[in-house]
Amino acid sequence: MMNNGSVAAVSGLWRNGGGCGACYEVWCKLPQYCNRKGVIVVATDNGAGDRTDFIMSKRGFSGLALNPAASKELFKRGVVGIAFKRVPCKYNGYIKLRIQESSKNPGYFAVLILNVNGVKDITAVQMWQVCIIHIIIFKITYT
C-alpha cells in the first residue's frame, strides 16, 4: 500500500503524469478541527474535484483532523481550505521497478517505477537489452 494509504489525486500538479509519485505536506485551514502538522500524501492519480487541488484518500483526509470527532466534521464538510507544499518523499530501501502484468502482451513492456526518494521527477527511462546493440528509450504513458 502506497504511503500507508495516504494518497491523493491531483489536478494541476499532475503535469501530464510528471507529478505522479510526488509527495506533498497538506494542512487544513480550520484550526478548530485540524492538527498543525498536517499529513503527507503521495500524488497517485490525475483528478479534479469540486474547487480543490487534491482529492484525498479517506486515510489522508482523516489525517488532517485533530481527533476522530473532528475527522467526522471534516468528512461532513467534504471540501475544506488547505495549504500545501511539495516535500521530499521518504521510503525505506531503494528505487523499485515493477513489471506490470500487461507486459505479457507481445511487443509491450510496462514498468512501474516506485519508491523514488527525495524531490525528483522521473522524466525519461532508458534500458539496455542484452544481445541487442542499442538502447531502448521508453515511451512514457500514464493510465
N, C-alpha and C positions, 0 to 999 in steps of 0.2 A: 504494500500500500504506500503510495507516494506521500511523503511528509505526514505520516500518521493520519491521512485523510483531510488535512488542512490544505485544500486546493481551491482554485478559482478559475472560472472562465473570465477572460478579459476582452475588451473591445479594442480601443485604440492602441493599447500596449502590446497587442498580438503581433503587429508588424509583419503580416503575411507569413506567420509561423516563426519568425526570428525571435519572438518573445516567448516561445514555448520553453518551459523549464526555468524561467526567471523567477527569482524569489522577491517577495515584497513584504515589508512590515506594514501592517494596516492597523489604524486606530479609529475608533468610533468617537464622534464628537458630542456624545451625550454623557457628560460626567456622572449623572445620577444612575446610569445603567452600565457604563463601560469602564473596564480597567485601564490603567495608564500605560501598561506595557504593550497592549495590542496583541496581535497574532501574526505569525509568519505564514504566508500562503505561497504556494507554487502555482504559477500560471500553467495550466494543463490543457486549455481549450480556448477556442475563439467563441465569444458570445457577447451579445449586447442585451442589457436589461433595461428596466424602467428607470431612466435617469441615473445610471450607475456605471462606474468603470469596472467593477468586479461583480461577478455572480459567484458568491462563495458557497462552498460545501457547507452542510449543516455543522460539521465539526469546526470548520474555520470560522463561521459566523458566530457560533456559540462561544468560541474562544475570545471574542471581543468583550464579553459580559463580565461583570463583577462577580456574579453568583448565579445559581440556577434560576432564581426568580427574575433577575434582570435579563437573563437569556430568554425567558418566556416573553418578556415585554419586547425585546428586540425582534423576536420572531413575529409577534403580533404586528409590529410596525412594517416589517418586510424590507423597506428601504430606509437606510439611515445615512446621515452625513459621515464621511470618513476623511481621513488624511492618510497618505501612504508615501513610502519611499522604497526604491529598489535597494536591496541588501544582498550581501554575498550569500549564496547557498552553502549550506554546511552538511555534507554527507559523510558517513563513515566509509572508508575504503576508497577504491579507485573508480575511475570512469568505467561504465559498463556498456557493452554493446549487446543488444538483444535482437536476435534474428527473429523476425516476425513469421508467423505461421503462413502468411500469404506468400512467402518465399518458395513454397512448394510448386508454384506455377512456373513453368519453363520460361526463361528469359526475364524473370522478375526476381529481384533480391531486395528485400526490405529489412532495414536495420533501424532499430530504435536506440538512440543514444541517451543514457541515463547517468545520474549522479555526477553532473558537471559542477565541481566546487567553484566558489568564487562568483564574481560578476562577469561572466563570459557568455557570449552568444556563439553558437556553432554556425558558421556561415558557409562552410564547404567541407566535404569529406572526400578523400581520395583513398583508393585501395589498390594494392599491387597484388595481382594474381600470379601464383607460381605457374611456370611454364608458358606464360604469355609475356612478351617483351614490351609491355606498355602499361601505363597507369590508367585505371578506370576512374573517371570522375563521376561521383554520384549526383543524380538529379534530386533536388530537394522537393519533396511533396509532403503536404500536411493533410491528414484526414481526420 
